[in-house]
Amino acid sequence: MDADTDALNLLLKLFGPERVALGSDYPFPLGEAEPGKLIESMGNLSAKDKTQLLSGTAREFLGLKNL
């Protein structure tokens, strides 16, 4: 594991996937070159948790959950 994986695992342990969302530092070139690649590569996450992190939390926050 690397520092990014460890940090994400800690966030998920503290807050749960319902309170963590994939984000962006756009237009700054920080973070992942391929957004979501870290989440997709984490074998300890269920498919449901990956979906929640990649889009579910943001959709709920934006009121787009049922669209």
N, CA, C and O atoms as a Maestro MAE file, in Angstrom:
{
 s_m_m2io_version
 :::
 2.0.0
}

f_m_ct {
 s_m_title
 :::
 protein
 m_atom[268] {
  # First column is atom index #
  i_m_mmod_type
  r_m_x_coord
  r_m_y_coord
  r_m_z_coord
  i_m_residue_number
  s_m_chain_name
  s_m_pdb_residue_name
  s_m_pdb_atom_name
  i_m_atomic_number
  :::
  1 25 0.841 -1.186 0.000 1 A "MET " " N  " 7
  2 3 0.000 0.000 0.000 1 A "MET " " CA " 6
  3 2 0.881 1.242 0.000 1 A "MET " " C  " 6
  4 15 2.018 1.219 0.470 1 A "MET " " O  " 8
  5 25 0.334 2.315 -0.532 2 A "ASP " " N  " 7
  6 3 1.061 3.571 -0.525 2 A "ASP " " CA " 6
  7 2 0.337 4.573 0.367 2 A "ASP " " C  " 6
  8 15 -0.698 4.254 0.952 2 A "ASP " " O  " 8
  9 25 0.870 5.762 0.470 3 A "ALA " " N  " 7
  10 3 0.299 6.782 1.348 3 A "ALA " " CA " 6
  11 2 -1.119 7.166 0.932 3 A "ALA " " C  " 6
  12 15 -1.968 7.393 1.794 3 A "ALA " " O  " 8
  13 25 -1.391 7.243 -0.365 4 A "ASP " " N  " 7
  14 3 -2.737 7.594 -0.826 4 A "ASP " " CA " 6
  15 2 -3.760 6.531 -0.422 4 A "ASP " " C  " 6
  16 15 -4.864 6.858 0.013 4 A "ASP " " O  " 8
  17 25 -3.393 5.282 -0.566 5 A "THR " " N  " 7
  18 3 -4.277 4.181 -0.180 5 A "THR " " CA " 6
  19 2 -4.518 4.202 1.323 5 A "THR " " C  " 6
  20 15 -5.650 4.044 1.782 5 A "THR " " O  " 8
  21 25 -3.446 4.399 2.086 6 A "ASP " " N  " 7
  22 3 -3.574 4.463 3.537 6 A "ASP " " CA " 6
  23 2 -4.480 5.619 3.959 6 A "ASP " " C  " 6
  24 15 -5.318 5.462 4.847 6 A "ASP " " O  " 8
  25 25 -4.313 6.771 3.327 7 A "ALA " " N  " 7
  26 3 -5.129 7.944 3.657 7 A "ALA " " CA " 6
  27 2 -6.602 7.694 3.336 7 A "ALA " " C  " 6
  28 15 -7.475 8.037 4.132 7 A "ALA " " O  " 8
  29 25 -6.880 7.103 2.183 8 A "LEU " " N  " 7
  30 3 -8.264 6.823 1.818 8 A "LEU " " CA " 6
  31 2 -8.876 5.791 2.755 8 A "LEU " " C  " 6
  32 15 -10.030 5.935 3.157 8 A "LEU " " O  " 8
  33 25 -8.127 4.760 3.107 9 A "ASN " " N  " 7
  34 3 -8.629 3.758 4.050 9 A "ASN " " CA " 6
  35 2 -8.956 4.392 5.400 9 A "ASN " " C  " 6
  36 15 -9.959 4.040 6.021 9 A "ASN " " O  " 8
  37 25 -8.124 5.321 5.859 10 A "LEU " " N  " 7
  38 3 -8.381 6.001 7.124 10 A "LEU " " CA " 6
  39 2 -9.650 6.849 7.032 10 A "LEU " " C  " 6
  40 15 -10.483 6.820 7.938 10 A "LEU " " O  " 8
  41 25 -9.799 7.601 5.944 11 A "LEU " " N  " 7
  42 3 -11.019 8.396 5.753 11 A "LEU " " CA " 6
  43 2 -12.263 7.520 5.770 11 A "LEU " " C  " 6
  44 15 -13.268 7.863 6.393 11 A "LEU " " O  " 8
  45 25 -12.188 6.395 5.086 12 A "LEU " " N  " 7
  46 3 -13.332 5.491 5.034 12 A "LEU " " CA " 6
  47 2 -13.632 4.889 6.396 12 A "LEU " " C  " 6
  48 15 -14.795 4.695 6.751 12 A "LEU " " O  " 8
  49 25 -12.598 4.594 7.153 13 A "LYS " " N  " 7
  50 3 -12.785 4.056 8.510 13 A "LYS " " CA " 6
  51 2 -13.431 5.096 9.416 13 A "LYS " " C  " 6
  52 15 -14.321 4.770 10.201 13 A "LYS " " O  " 8
  53 25 -12.991 6.338 9.313 14 A "LEU " " N  " 7
  54 3 -13.499 7.406 10.175 14 A "LEU " " CA " 6
  55 2 -14.899 7.878 9.787 14 A "LEU " " C  " 6
  56 15 -15.728 8.124 10.663 14 A "LEU " " O  " 8
  57 25 -15.174 8.009 8.489 15 A "PHE " " N  " 7
  58 3 -16.406 8.647 8.039 15 A "PHE " " CA " 6
  59 2 -17.337 7.751 7.231 15 A "PHE " " C  " 6
  60 15 -18.530 8.041 7.133 15 A "PHE " " O  " 8
  61 25 -16.825 6.679 6.654 16 A "GLY " " N  " 7
  62 3 -17.639 5.789 5.826 16 A "GLY " " CA " 6
  63 2 -17.766 6.294 4.403 16 A "GLY " " C  " 6
  64 15 -17.607 7.488 4.151 16 A "GLY " " O  " 8
  65 25 -18.051 5.398 3.471 17 A "PRO " " N  " 7
  66 3 -18.129 5.763 2.059 17 A "PRO " " CA " 6
  67 2 -19.279 6.723 1.746 17 A "PRO " " C  " 6
  68 15 -19.279 7.360 0.693 17 A "PRO " " O  " 8
  69 25 -20.252 6.833 2.643 18 A "GLU " " N  " 7
  70 3 -21.376 7.744 2.419 18 A "GLU " " CA " 6
  71 2 -20.990 9.205 2.607 18 A "GLU " " C  " 6
  72 15 -21.755 10.099 2.249 18 A "GLU " " O  " 8
  73 25 -19.808 9.454 3.166 19 A "ARG " " N  " 7
  74 3 -19.363 10.825 3.436 19 A "ARG " " CA " 6
  75 2 -18.040 11.175 2.744 19 A "ARG " " C  " 6
  76 15 -17.434 12.205 3.038 19 A "ARG " " O  " 8
  77 25 -17.604 10.319 1.833 20 A "VAL " " N  " 7
  78 3 -16.366 10.552 1.090 20 A "VAL " " CA " 6
  79 2 -16.709 10.507 -0.395 20 A "VAL " " C  " 6
  80 15 -17.421 9.612 -0.850 20 A "VAL " " O  " 8
  81 25 -16.194 11.485 -1.148 21 A "ALA " " N  " 7
  82 3 -16.500 11.547 -2.585 21 A "ALA " " CA " 6
  83 2 -15.229 11.777 -3.390 21 A "ALA " " C  " 6
  84 15 -14.296 12.439 -2.934 21 A "ALA " " O  " 8
  85 25 -15.212 11.229 -4.575 22 A "LEU " " N  " 7
  86 3 -14.149 11.506 -5.528 22 A "LEU " " CA " 6
  87 2 -14.196 12.982 -5.864 22 A "LEU " " C  " 6
  88 15 -15.266 13.528 -6.133 22 A "LEU " " O  " 8
  89 25 -13.049 13.626 -5.849 23 A "GLY " " N  " 7
  90 3 -13.008 15.053 -6.134 23 A "GLY " " CA " 6
  91 2 -11.929 15.412 -7.126 23 A "GLY " " C  " 6
  92 15 -11.256 14.543 -7.680 23 A "GLY " " O  " 8
  93 25 -11.775 16.691 -7.342 24 A "SER " " N  " 7
  94 3 -10.824 17.182 -8.328 24 A "SER " " CA " 6
  95 2 -10.136 18.442 -7.822 24 A "SER " " C  " 6
  96 15 -10.720 19.214 -7.060 24 A "SER " " O  " 8
  97 25 -8.918 18.644 -8.240 25 A "ASP " " N  " 7
  98 3 -8.183 19.873 -7.968 25 A "ASP " " CA " 6
  99 2 -8.117 20.724 -9.236 25 A "ASP " " C  " 6
  100 15 -7.297 21.636 -9.341 25 A "ASP " " O  " 8
  101 25 -8.987 20.415 -10.192 26 A "TYR " " N  " 7
  102 3 -8.985 21.122 -11.467 26 A "TYR " " CA " 6
  103 2 -9.021 22.622 -11.239 26 A "TYR " " C  " 6
  104 15 -9.805 23.074 -10.404 26 A "TYR " " O  " 8
  105 25 -8.248 23.394 -11.908 27 A "PRO " " N  " 7
  106 3 -7.398 23.102 -13.058 27 A "PRO " " CA " 6
  107 2 -5.950 22.776 -12.685 27 A "PRO " " C  " 6
  108 15 -5.074 22.783 -13.550 27 A "PRO " " O  " 8
  109 25 -5.700 22.498 -11.440 28 A "PHE " " N  " 7
  110 3 -4.334 22.223 -11.003 28 A "PHE " " CA " 6
  111 2 -3.993 20.751 -11.197 28 A "PHE " " C  " 6
  112 15 -4.835 19.888 -10.949 28 A "PHE " " O  " 8
  113 25 -2.772 20.450 -11.634 29 A "PRO " " N  " 7
  114 3 -2.382 19.064 -11.914 29 A "PRO " " CA " 6
  115 2 -1.967 18.302 -10.657 29 A "PRO " " C  " 6
  116 15 -0.853 17.784 -10.584 29 A "PRO " " O  " 8
  117 25 -2.850 18.232 -9.680 30 A "LEU " " N  " 7
  118 3 -2.577 17.510 -8.446 30 A "LEU " " CA " 6
  119 2 -3.420 16.244 -8.413 30 A "LEU " " C  " 6
  120 15 -4.430 16.152 -9.110 30 A "LEU " " O  " 8
  121 25 -3.022 15.293 -7.627 31 A "GLY " " N  " 7
  122 3 -3.814 14.078 -7.478 31 A "GLY " " CA " 6
  123 2 -3.560 13.075 -8.588 31 A "GLY " " C  " 6
  124 15 -2.476 13.029 -9.170 31 A "GLY " " O  " 8
  125 25 -4.567 12.280 -8.867 32 A "GLU " " N  " 7
  126 3 -4.442 11.196 -9.833 32 A "GLU " " CA " 6
  127 2 -4.454 11.693 -11.272 32 A "GLU " " C  " 6
  128 15 -5.180 12.627 -11.611 32 A "GLU " " O  " 8
  129 25 -3.652 11.068 -12.103 33 A "ALA " " N  " 7
  130 3 -3.696 11.365 -13.540 33 A "ALA " " CA " 6
  131 2 -5.004 10.828 -14.127 33 A "ALA " " C  " 6
  132 15 -5.587 11.438 -15.023 33 A "ALA " " O  " 8
  133 25 -5.457 9.687 -13.615 34 A "GLU " " N  " 7
  134 3 -6.728 9.069 -14.015 34 A "GLU " " CA " 6
  135 2 -7.655 9.064 -12.803 34 A "GLU " " C  " 6
  136 15 -7.536 8.183 -11.952 34 A "GLU " " O  " 8
  137 25 -8.571 10.023 -12.703 35 A "PRO " " N  " 7
  138 3 -9.462 10.064 -11.540 35 A "PRO " " CA " 6
  139 2 -10.223 8.758 -11.351 35 A "PRO " " C  " 6
  140 15 -10.812 8.219 -12.289 35 A "PRO " " O  " 8
  141 25 -10.197 8.269 -10.130 36 A "GLY " " N  " 7
  142 3 -10.898 7.034 -9.799 36 A "GLY " " CA " 6
  143 2 -10.048 5.787 -9.863 36 A "GLY " " C  " 6
  144 15 -10.477 4.725 -9.410 36 A "GLY " " O  " 8
  145 25 -8.861 5.889 -10.413 37 A "LYS " " N  " 7
  146 3 -8.012 4.706 -10.573 37 A "LYS " " CA " 6
  147 2 -7.638 4.088 -9.220 37 A "LYS " " C  " 6
  148 15 -7.613 2.866 -9.080 37 A "LYS " " O  " 8
  149 25 -7.347 4.937 -8.227 38 A "LEU " " N  " 7
  150 3 -7.010 4.424 -6.897 38 A "LEU " " CA " 6
  151 2 -8.190 3.649 -6.316 38 A "LEU " " C  " 6
  152 15 -8.025 2.534 -5.823 38 A "LEU " " O  " 8
  153 25 -9.371 4.239 -6.377 39 A "ILE " " N  " 7
  154 3 -10.562 3.580 -5.838 39 A "ILE " " CA " 6
  155 2 -10.785 2.245 -6.543 39 A "ILE " " C  " 6
  156 15 -11.015 1.228 -5.889 39 A "ILE " " O  " 8
  157 25 -10.720 2.243 -7.861 40 A "GLU " " N  " 7
  158 3 -10.937 1.008 -8.629 40 A "GLU " " CA " 6
  159 2 -9.899 -0.061 -8.295 40 A "GLU " " C  " 6
  160 15 -10.199 -1.253 -8.371 40 A "GLU " " O  " 8
  161 25 -8.687 0.343 -7.930 41 A "SER " " N  " 7
  162 3 -7.612 -0.623 -7.683 41 A "SER " " CA " 6
  163 2 -7.638 -1.217 -6.280 41 A "SER " " C  " 6
  164 15 -6.905 -2.166 -6.004 41 A "SER " " O  " 8
  165 25 -8.457 -0.685 -5.398 42 A "MET " " N  " 7
  166 3 -8.462 -1.136 -4.005 42 A "MET " " CA " 6
  167 2 -9.318 -2.392 -3.847 42 A "MET " " C  " 6
  168 15 -10.547 -2.332 -3.898 42 A "MET " " O  " 8
  169 25 -8.654 -3.520 -3.658 43 A "GLY " " N  " 7
  170 3 -9.330 -4.805 -3.547 43 A "GLY " " CA " 6
  171 2 -10.134 -4.985 -2.270 43 A "GLY " " C  " 6
  172 15 -10.984 -5.873 -2.196 43 A "GLY " " O  " 8
  173 25 -9.878 -4.155 -1.263 44 A "ASN " " N  " 7
  174 3 -10.599 -4.283 0.002 44 A "ASN " " CA " 6
  175 2 -11.962 -3.587 -0.028 44 A "ASN " " C  " 6
  176 15 -12.714 -3.677 0.942 44 A "ASN " " O  " 8
  177 25 -12.291 -2.902 -1.113 45 A "LEU " " N  " 7
  178 3 -13.573 -2.210 -1.226 45 A "LEU " " CA " 6
  179 2 -14.561 -3.049 -2.022 45 A "LEU " " C  " 6
  180 15 -14.201 -3.670 -3.022 45 A "LEU " " O  " 8
  181 25 -15.808 -3.062 -1.569 46 A "SER " " N  " 7
  182 3 -16.854 -3.773 -2.309 46 A "SER " " CA " 6
  183 2 -17.237 -2.960 -3.540 46 A "SER " " C  " 6
  184 15 -16.918 -1.774 -3.635 46 A "SER " " O  " 8
  185 25 -17.916 -3.598 -4.470 47 A "ALA " " N  " 7
  186 3 -18.396 -2.895 -5.667 47 A "ALA " " CA " 6
  187 2 -19.342 -1.769 -5.257 47 A "ALA " " C  " 6
  188 15 -19.321 -0.693 -5.854 47 A "ALA " " O  " 8
  189 25 -20.163 -2.010 -4.251 48 A "LYS " " N  " 7
  190 3 -21.094 -0.991 -3.752 48 A "LYS " " CA " 6
  191 2 -20.335 0.224 -3.204 48 A "LYS " " C  " 6
  192 15 -20.697 1.363 -3.497 48 A "LYS " " O  " 8
  193 25 -19.293 -0.015 -2.415 49 A "ASP " " N  " 7
  194 3 -18.501 1.087 -1.861 49 A "ASP " " CA " 6
  195 2 -17.785 1.866 -2.968 49 A "ASP " " C  " 6
  196 15 -17.708 3.094 -2.917 49 A "ASP " " O  " 8
  197 25 -17.268 1.157 -3.959 50 A "LYS " " N  " 7
  198 3 -16.598 1.840 -5.070 50 A "LYS " " CA " 6
  199 2 -17.579 2.748 -5.820 50 A "LYS " " C  " 6
  200 15 -17.240 3.883 -6.155 50 A "LYS " " O  " 8
  201 25 -18.781 2.256 -6.081 51 A "THR " " N  " 7
  202 3 -19.797 3.057 -6.755 51 A "THR " " CA " 6
  203 2 -20.165 4.270 -5.910 51 A "THR " " C  " 6
  204 15 -20.338 5.372 -6.431 51 A "THR " " O  " 8
  205 25 -20.283 4.060 -4.605 52 A "GLN " " N  " 7
  206 3 -20.613 5.157 -3.702 52 A "GLN " " CA " 6
  207 2 -19.531 6.233 -3.769 52 A "GLN " " C  " 6
  208 15 -19.846 7.420 -3.864 52 A "GLN " " O  " 8
  209 25 -18.270 5.835 -3.720 53 A "LEU " " N  " 7
  210 3 -17.155 6.785 -3.736 53 A "LEU " " CA " 6
  211 2 -17.026 7.485 -5.087 53 A "LEU " " C  " 6
  212 15 -16.762 8.686 -5.141 53 A "LEU " " O  " 8
  213 25 -17.209 6.747 -6.166 54 A "LEU " " N  " 7
  214 3 -17.015 7.302 -7.503 54 A "LEU " " CA " 6
  215 2 -18.135 8.248 -7.923 54 A "LEU " " C  " 6
  216 15 -17.894 9.199 -8.668 54 A "LEU " " O  " 8
  217 25 -19.359 7.998 -7.454 55 A "SER " " N  " 7
  218 3 -20.453 8.870 -7.892 55 A "SER " " CA " 6
  219 2 -21.581 9.041 -6.882 55 A "SER " " C  " 6
  220 15 -22.220 10.092 -6.854 55 A "SER " " O  " 8
  221 25 -21.838 8.038 -6.056 56 A "GLY " " N  " 7
  222 3 -22.989 8.056 -5.172 56 A "GLY " " CA " 6
  223 2 -23.023 9.216 -4.193 56 A "GLY " " C  " 6
  224 15 -24.041 9.899 -4.080 56 A "GLY " " O  " 8
  225 25 -21.934 9.448 -3.487 57 A "THR " " N  " 7
  226 3 -21.897 10.526 -2.496 57 A "THR " " CA " 6
  227 2 -22.104 11.872 -3.157 57 A "THR " " C  " 6
  228 15 -22.864 12.698 -2.651 57 A "THR " " O  " 8
  229 25 -21.445 12.109 -4.274 58 A "ALA " " N  " 7
  230 3 -21.593 13.392 -4.988 58 A "ALA " " CA " 6
  231 2 -23.019 13.561 -5.500 58 A "ALA " " C  " 6
  232 15 -23.585 14.649 -5.401 58 A "ALA " " O  " 8
  233 25 -23.601 12.505 -6.044 59 A "ARG " " N  " 7
  234 3 -24.984 12.583 -6.551 59 A "ARG " " CA " 6
  235 2 -25.963 12.895 -5.425 59 A "ARG " " C  " 6
  236 15 -26.888 13.687 -5.608 59 A "ARG " " O  " 8
  237 25 -25.770 12.284 -4.271 60 A "GLU " " N  " 7
  238 3 -26.631 12.569 -3.125 60 A "GLU " " CA " 6
  239 2 -26.473 14.019 -2.679 60 A "GLU " " C  " 6
  240 15 -27.463 14.706 -2.428 60 A "GLU " " O  " 8
  241 25 -25.230 14.482 -2.581 61 A "PHE " " N  " 7
  242 3 -24.956 15.857 -2.175 61 A "PHE " " CA " 6
  243 2 -25.616 16.872 -3.122 61 A "PHE " " C  " 6
  244 15 -26.130 17.903 -2.690 61 A "PHE " " O  " 8
  245 25 -25.587 16.559 -4.396 62 A "LEU " " N  " 7
  246 3 -26.145 17.456 -5.417 62 A "LEU " " CA " 6
  247 2 -27.646 17.252 -5.636 62 A "LEU " " C  " 6
  248 15 -28.243 17.941 -6.463 62 A "LEU " " O  " 8
  249 25 -28.251 16.337 -4.924 63 A "GLY " " N  " 7
  250 3 -29.675 16.075 -5.070 63 A "GLY " " CA " 6
  251 2 -30.024 15.335 -6.339 63 A "GLY " " C  " 6
  252 15 -31.134 15.477 -6.852 63 A "GLY " " O  " 8
  253 25 -29.095 14.546 -6.857 64 A "LEU " " N  " 7
  254 3 -29.288 13.824 -8.112 64 A "LEU " " CA " 6
  255 2 -29.399 12.312 -7.904 64 A "LEU " " C  " 6
  256 15 -29.250 11.540 -8.851 64 A "LEU " " O  " 8
  257 25 -29.654 11.899 -6.687 65 A "LYS " " N  " 7
  258 3 -29.623 10.489 -6.358 65 A "LYS " " CA " 6
  259 2 -30.577 9.651 -7.203 65 A "LYS " " C  " 6
  260 15 -30.221 8.545 -7.611 65 A "LYS " " O  " 8
  261 25 -31.753 10.141 -7.466 66 A "ASN " " N  " 7
  262 3 -32.755 9.337 -8.175 66 A "ASN " " CA " 6
  263 2 -32.849 9.641 -9.663 66 A "ASN " " C  " 6
  264 15 -33.810 9.235 -10.316 66 A "ASN " " O  " 8
  265 25 -31.884 10.334 -10.197 67 A "LEU " " N  " 7
  266 3 -31.926 10.645 -11.629 67 A "LEU " " CA " 6
  267 2 -31.156 9.625 -12.420 67 A "LEU " " C  " 6
  268 15 -31.079 9.723 -13.645 67 A "LEU " " O  " 8
  :::
 }
 m_bond[267] {
  # First column is bond index #
  i_m_from
  i_m_to
  i_m_order
  :::
  1 1 2 1
  2 2 3 1
  3 3 4 2
  4 3 5 1
  5 5 6 1
  6 6 7 1
  7 7 8 2
  8 7 9 1
  9 9 10 1
  10 10 11 1
  11 11 12 2
  12 11 13 1
  13 13 14 1
  14 14 15 1
  15 15 16 2
  16 15 17 1
  17 17 18 1
  18 18 19 1
  19 19 20 2
  20 19 21 1
  21 21 22 1
  22 22 23 1
  23 23 24 2
  24 23 25 1
  25 25 26 1
  26 26 27 1
  27 27 28 2
  28 27 29 1
  29 29 30 1
  30 30 31 1
  31 31 32 2
  32 31 33 1
  33 33 34 1
  34 34 35 1
  35 35 36 2
  36 35 37 1
  37 37 38 1
  38 38 39 1
  39 39 40 2
  40 39 41 1
  41 41 42 1
  42 42 43 1
  43 43 44 2
  44 43 45 1
  45 45 46 1
  46 46 47 1
  47 47 48 2
  48 47 49 1
  49 49 50 1
  50 50 51 1
  51 51 52 2
  52 51 53 1
  53 53 54 1
  54 54 55 1
  55 55 56 2
  56 55 57 1
  57 57 58 1
  58 58 59 1
  59 59 60 2
  60 59 61 1
  61 61 62 1
  62 62 63 1
  63 63 64 2
  64 63 65 1
  65 65 66 1
  66 66 67 1
  67 67 68 2
  68 67 69 1
  69 69 70 1
  70 70 71 1
  71 71 72 2
  72 71 73 1
  73 73 74 1
  74 74 75 1
  75 75 76 2
  76 75 77 1
  77 77 78 1
  78 78 79 1
  79 79 80 2
  80 79 81 1
  81 81 82 1
  82 82 83 1
  83 83 84 2
  84 83 85 1
  85 85 86 1
  86 86 87 1
  87 87 88 2
  88 87 89 1
  89 89 90 1
  90 90 91 1
  91 91 92 2
  92 91 93 1
  93 93 94 1
  94 94 95 1
  95 95 96 2
  96 95 97 1
  97 97 98 1
  98 98 99 1
  99 99 100 2
  100 99 101 1
  101 101 102 1
  102 102 103 1
  103 103 104 2
  104 103 105 1
  105 105 106 1
  106 106 107 1
  107 107 108 2
  108 107 109 1
  109 109 110 1
  110 110 111 1
  111 111 112 2
  112 111 113 1
  113 113 114 1
  114 114 115 1
  115 115 116 2
  116 115 117 1
  117 117 118 1
  118 118 119 1
  119 119 120 2
  120 119 121 1
  121 121 122 1
  122 122 123 1
  123 123 124 2
  124 123 125 1
  125 125 126 1
  126 126 127 1
  127 127 128 2
  128 127 129 1
  129 129 130 1
  130 130 131 1
  131 131 132 2
  132 131 133 1
  133 133 134 1
  134 134 135 1
  135 135 136 2
  136 135 137 1
  137 137 138 1
  138 138 139 1
  139 139 140 2
  140 139 141 1
  141 141 142 1
  142 142 143 1
  143 143 144 2
  144 143 145 1
  145 145 146 1
  146 146 147 1
  147 147 148 2
  148 147 149 1
  149 149 150 1
  150 150 151 1
  151 151 152 2
  152 151 153 1
  153 153 154 1
  154 154 155 1
  155 155 156 2
  156 155 157 1
  157 157 158 1
  158 158 159 1
  159 159 160 2
  160 159 161 1
  161 161 162 1
  162 162 163 1
  163 163 164 2
  164 163 165 1
  165 165 166 1
  166 166 167 1
  167 167 168 2
  168 167 169 1
  169 169 170 1
  170 170 171 1
  171 171 172 2
  172 171 173 1
  173 173 174 1
  174 174 175 1
  175 175 176 2
  176 175 177 1
  177 177 178 1
  178 178 179 1
  179 179 180 2
  180 179 181 1
  181 181 182 1
  182 182 183 1
  183 183 184 2
  184 183 185 1
  185 185 186 1
  186 186 187 1
  187 187 188 2
  188 187 189 1
  189 189 190 1
  190 190 191 1
  191 191 192 2
  192 191 193 1
  193 193 194 1
  194 194 195 1
  195 195 196 2
  196 195 197 1
  197 197 198 1
  198 198 199 1
  199 199 200 2
  200 199 201 1
  201 201 202 1
  202 202 203 1
  203 203 204 2
  204 203 205 1
  205 205 206 1
  206 206 207 1
  207 207 208 2
  208 207 209 1
  209 209 210 1
  210 210 211 1
  211 211 212 2
  212 211 213 1
  213 213 214 1
  214 214 215 1
  215 215 216 2
  216 215 217 1
  217 217 218 1
  218 218 219 1
  219 219 220 2
  220 219 221 1
  221 221 222 1
  222 222 223 1
  223 223 224 2
  224 223 225 1
  225 225 226 1
  226 226 227 1
  227 227 228 2
  228 227 229 1
  229 229 230 1
  230 230 231 1
  231 231 232 2
  232 231 233 1
  233 233 234 1
  234 234 235 1
  235 235 236 2
  236 235 237 1
  237 237 238 1
  238 238 239 1
  239 239 240 2
  240 239 241 1
  241 241 242 1
  242 242 243 1
  243 243 244 2
  244 243 245 1
  245 245 246 1
  246 246 247 1
  247 247 248 2
  248 247 249 1
  249 249 250 1
  250 250 251 1
  251 251 252 2
  252 251 253 1
  253 253 254 1
  254 254 255 1
  255 255 256 2
  256 255 257 1
  257 257 258 1
  258 258 259 1
  259 259 260 2
  260 259 261 1
  261 261 262 1
  262 262 263 1
  263 263 264 2
  264 263 265 1
  265 265 266 1
  266 266 267 1
  267 267 268 2
  :::
 }
}
